[in-house]
Amino acid sequence: MHPCFPRSALMILFGWLSAAAVQAQDFPVTIPHAFGTTTLTERPARVATVASGNHEVPLALGVVPVGMAAANYGDDDGDGVLPWVAERLAELGADTPPLFDEGDGIDFEAVAATRPDVILAAYSGLTRADYDTLSQIAPVVAYPDAAWTTDWRQTIRLNSAGMGMAAEGEALIADMNARIAGTLAAHPRLRGKTAMFVTHLDTTNLSVVNFYSANDTRVKFFADLGLAMPQSVTAATRPGQYAGSISAERIDAFDDVDILVTYGGAPLLEAMRADPLMAHMPAIAKGAIVMLGNDPMGNAANPTPLSLPWVLDDYVALLAGAAQASE
């Protein structure tokens, strides 16, 4: 159990679902997305999910999927289930549902074997071919604009609508917003600081800086936490792309970045500080850096409905420490 998010808090967070009056959603429901529209004629009884994070919407709303994607990043015990998902399954008194191995792409046969009434994929990288194949199994809720750019609120709204639980989804969003606001009240130093999320760097070759763009959900989460978007990242963001890159020779472009977040450990930090180009970036020079690992914390920096409350206090504390270093 995460020390900053005990089981009692989880029960409080999702307790509204059992206490609140459930508002019936009218059918048919038509959901627009990047590949067209999906129409559901009745509330689905069997919900399957593909790609990361989508299963957390039904779980948060008290529904156990008939099948879901196995975790392939940050799964420190290798069972395919992240800790916040395991905790929620335990609260619901449910066994782990069948897990889809998506290491080589979507396992369509495994999805079909669960006989779903709907397939949730609001946060995903579905191709048109993936969507078409899945649609032969059941109606699919796909992403609204571009692959891997659906933020946690959109993910909840789209997936809950696809379950016939739109009102419950909105209540969950409101609850999460309130929790974020309460956490930020204790960390006013974050307000207005700029932050950049750099992707995995190679300690042996720092000639290119790869970063998540303004479209990426990790970067969108910064705004929830009171952080501002650096103009340099906005200028380097291309429509529909969740990542970008520039030559390290242009590192001065990121002089407007107060806080740098990336994946790695002490060797990467030492390499960045020793690199003649990257060492000139103010955030690196001042030590205003948050280093994340291949663990649940690193995974949860890309927020999902269950991981967000699990990681919020710890992640904000790390960002606040970097904000202090930047001053």
C-alpha positions in Angstrom: 0.0 0.0 0.0 1.4 3.4 -0.9 2.2 5.3 2.4 0.7 8.5 1.2 -2.5 6.9 0.0 -3.8 4.4 2.5 -6.7 2.0 1.8 -9.1 4.1 3.9 -8.4 7.1 1.6 -9.1 4.9 -1.5 -12.4 3.8 0.0 -13.3 7.5 0.7 -12.3 8.6 -2.8 -14.5 6.1 -4.5 -17.2 5.8 -1.8 -19.3 8.4 -3.5 -20.2 5.8 -6.2 -22.1 3.6 -3.8 -23.7 6.5 -2.0 -24.7 8.7 -5.0 -27.8 8.1 -7.0 -26.9 6.5 -10.3 -28.3 8.6 -13.2 -29.4 6.5 -16.1 -27.8 7.3 -19.4 -30.1 7.4 -22.4 -29.4 5.1 -25.3 -28.5 4.9 -28.1 -25.2 6.8 -27.4 -23.0 8.0 -30.2 -19.3 8.8 -29.4 -17.2 10.6 -32.0 -13.5 9.8 -32.2 -10.6 10.0 -34.6 -11.8 7.1 -36.7 -15.5 8.3 -37.0 -18.2 7.5 -34.5 -19.2 4.5 -32.4 -22.9 3.9 -31.4 -24.0 1.8 -28.5 -27.6 0.8 -28.5 -27.7 -0.4 -24.8 -25.6 -0.3 -21.7 -22.8 -2.9 -22.1 -22.6 -5.7 -19.5 -19.1 -6.9 -20.5 -16.4 -4.3 -20.8 -12.9 -5.0 -22.2 -10.1 -2.5 -22.4 -6.9 -2.3 -24.5 -3.8 -0.2 -24.1 -2.6 1.3 -20.8 -4.9 3.0 -18.3 -8.3 2.4 -19.9 -9.2 -0.4 -17.5 -8.9 2.1 -14.6 -12.0 3.9 -15.6 -14.4 1.0 -15.1 -12.5 -0.1 -12.0 -12.8 3.3 -10.5 -16.5 3.2 -11.2 -16.9 -0.2 -9.6 -16.9 -2.3 -12.8 -14.4 -5.1 -13.3 -13.3 -5.5 -16.9 -13.7 -8.9 -18.5 -10.2 -8.4 -19.9 -7.5 -5.7 -19.8 -4.0 -4.9 -21.0 -1.1 -6.2 -18.8 1.2 -3.5 -17.4 4.4 -3.4 -19.4 6.1 -0.5 -17.7 6.7 0.3 -14.0 5.4 -3.2 -13.0 8.0 -3.8 -10.3 6.7 -7.3 -9.3 6.2 -8.5 -12.8 2.6 -9.7 -12.4 1.2 -7.4 -15.1 -0.9 -5.4 -12.5 0.2 -2.1 -11.1 -0.2 -1.5 -7.4 -3.1 0.9 -7.5 -5.0 -1.5 -9.8 -4.3 -4.4 -7.4 -5.6 -2.3 -4.5 -8.8 -1.5 -6.3 -9.4 -5.1 -7.3 -9.0 -6.1 -3.7 -11.5 -3.4 -2.6 -14.0 -4.8 -5.1 -13.3 -8.3 -4.0 -12.4 -9.3 -7.5 -9.8 -11.5 -9.0 -7.4 -10.2 -11.7 -9.2 -10.5 -15.0 -7.5 -12.0 -18.1 -4.5 -9.8 -19.1 -3.8 -9.1 -22.7 -0.1 -9.2 -23.6 0.5 -6.2 -25.8 4.2 -6.4 -26.1 3.9 -7.1 -29.8 0.7 -5.2 -30.4 -2.9 -5.9 -29.5 -3.8 -9.6 -29.0 -7.0 -9.6 -31.0 -7.8 -13.3 -30.3 -7.4 -12.8 -26.6 -9.7 -9.7 -26.7 -12.3 -11.7 -28.7 -12.2 -14.6 -26.3 -13.5 -12.3 -23.5 -16.7 -11.7 -25.6 -17.0 -8.0 -24.8 -20.0 -5.8 -25.4 -17.7 -2.7 -25.7 -13.9 -2.2 -26.0 -12.5 0.9 -24.3 -9.4 2.5 -25.8 -9.8 6.3 -25.3 -6.1 6.5 -24.3 -4.2 4.4 -26.9 -2.2 4.3 -30.0 -4.7 2.4 -32.1 -4.1 2.4 -35.9 -6.9 2.4 -38.3 -6.2 -1.3 -38.9 -6.3 -2.0 -35.2 -9.6 -0.1 -34.9 -11.2 -1.9 -37.8 -10.2 -5.3 -36.4 -11.4 -4.6 -32.9 -14.7 -3.2 -34.3 -15.4 -6.7 -35.7 -15.3 -7.9 -32.1 -17.4 -5.2 -30.4 -18.0 -1.4 -30.6 -14.8 0.5 -29.8 -14.3 3.8 -28.0 -11.2 5.3 -29.6 -9.2 8.4 -28.9 -10.7 11.8 -30.0 -7.8 13.4 -31.8 -4.4 11.7 -32.0 -2.6 8.7 -30.6 -1.5 8.8 -26.9 -2.7 12.4 -26.4 -6.0 11.8 -24.5 -5.6 13.4 -21.0 -7.0 11.7 -17.9 -10.2 13.8 -17.9 -11.0 13.0 -21.5 -10.2 9.3 -20.9 -12.7 9.2 -18.0 -15.4 11.1 -20.0 -15.1 8.9 -23.1 -14.7 5.6 -21.4 -17.5 6.2 -18.9 -19.8 7.3 -21.7 -19.0 4.1 -23.5 -20.1 2.2 -20.4 -23.4 4.1 -20.0 -22.0 5.8 -16.9 -21.3 9.4 -18.1 -22.7 11.0 -14.9 -20.6 8.8 -12.7 -17.6 9.7 -14.8 -18.2 13.4 -14.3 -18.5 12.8 -10.5 -15.2 11.0 -10.5 -13.5 13.9 -12.4 -14.9 16.4 -9.9 -13.6 14.4 -7.0 -10.1 14.2 -8.6 -10.1 17.9 -9.2 -10.9 18.6 -5.6 -8.1 16.3 -4.4 -5.6 18.0 -6.8 -6.6 21.4 -5.5 -6.1 20.3 -1.9 -2.7 19.0 -2.6 -1.5 22.1 -4.5 -2.7 24.4 -1.7 0.2 23.0 0.4 2.8 23.8 -2.4 2.3 27.4 -3.6 5.9 27.5 -4.8 4.9 25.5 -7.9 2.5 28.2 -9.2 3.9 29.7 -12.4 7.1 27.6 -12.6 7.8 26.2 -16.1 8.4 22.5 -16.5 9.6 20.2 -19.3 9.5 16.4 -19.5 12.5 14.8 -21.3 12.1 11.3 -22.5 14.6 8.5 -21.8 18.2 9.7 -22.5 21.2 7.7 -23.5 24.1 8.5 -21.1 26.6 7.6 -23.9 25.0 10.0 -26.4 23.5 13.3 -25.3 23.7 14.9 -28.7 19.9 14.9 -29.2 17.3 16.0 -26.6 14.1 14.1 -26.9 11.1 15.4 -25.0 7.4 15.0 -24.6 5.5 17.7 -26.5 2.6 19.9 -25.3 0.3 17.3 -26.6 1.5 14.5 -24.3 -0.5 13.6 -21.2 2.5 13.8 -18.9 3.0 17.4 -20.0 -0.7 18.2 -19.8 -0.6 17.0 -16.2 1.9 19.8 -15.4 -0.9 22.3 -15.9 -3.1 20.5 -13.3 -0.2 20.9 -10.8 0.1 24.7 -11.3 3.0 24.6 -13.6 3.3 26.6 -16.8 4.3 25.5 -20.3 7.7 26.8 -21.5 7.4 28.7 -24.7 10.3 26.6 -26.0 8.2 23.4 -25.7 5.2 25.0 -27.2 7.2 26.2 -30.2 8.7 22.8 -30.8 5.3 21.0 -30.6 3.9 19.7 -33.8 0.2 18.9 -34.3 -0.8 15.4 -33.5 2.7 14.5 -32.1 3.2 13.6 -28.5 7.1 13.9 -28.6 9.7 15.9 -30.3 13.5 16.3 -30.4 16.2 18.9 -31.1 19.9 18.9 -31.3 21.7 19.5 -28.0 23.6 22.3 -29.8 20.3 24.2 -29.5 20.0 23.6 -25.8 19.8 27.4 -25.2 16.3 27.2 -26.5 15.3 25.7 -23.2 16.6 28.6 -21.0 12.9 29.2 -20.1 12.6 25.8 -18.4 12.6 26.0 -14.6 12.1 22.3 -13.8 13.3 19.3 -15.9 11.6 15.9 -15.4 13.0 12.8 -16.9 13.5 9.1 -16.5 16.8 7.9 -15.2 19.1 7.7 -12.1 22.4 9.0 -10.8 24.5 8.0 -13.9 22.2 10.0 -16.2 22.3 13.0 -13.8 26.1 12.9 -13.7 26.3 12.6 -17.5 24.0 15.6 -18.0 26.0 17.7 -15.6 29.2 16.7 -17.3 28.0 17.2 -20.8 29.4 20.5 -22.2 26.1 21.4 -23.9 23.4 20.1 -21.5 25.2 21.5 -18.5 24.3 25.0 -19.7 20.6 24.4 -19.4 19.6 26.4 -16.2 17.4 23.6 -14.8 20.4 21.2 -15.0 22.9 23.7 -13.7 20.7 24.5 -10.7 19.8 20.9 -10.0 16.1 21.6 -10.6 15.5 18.1 -11.8 13.1 15.3 -11.0 14.5 11.8 -11.8 11.9 9.0 -12.2 12.6 5.3 -12.4 11.1 2.3 -14.2 8.8 1.8 -11.2 5.2 2.7 -10.2 6.2 6.3 -9.5 7.6 6.7 -13.0 4.6 5.1 -14.5 2.1 7.2 -12.5 3.7 10.5 -13.7 1.6 9.8 -16.8 -1.7 10.1 -14.8 -4.6 7.7 -15.0 -7.8 7.6 -12.9 -6.3 5.3 -10.2 -2.7 6.2 -10.4 -3.3 10.0 -10.0 -4.4 9.8 -6.3 -1.9 7.1 -5.6 1.1 9.3 -6.7 -0.1 12.8 -6.3 1.4 13.7 -2.9 4.8 12.2 -3.6 5.1 13.6 -7.2 4.1 17.1 -6.1 6.6 17.0 -3.3 9.4 16.1 -5.8 8.3 18.9 -8.1 8.2 21.4 -5.3 11.7 20.4 -4.3 12.9 21.0 -7.9 11.0 24.4 -7.9 12.9 25.4 -4.8 16.2 24.5 -6.4 15.3 26.6 -9.5 15.1 29.8 -7.4 
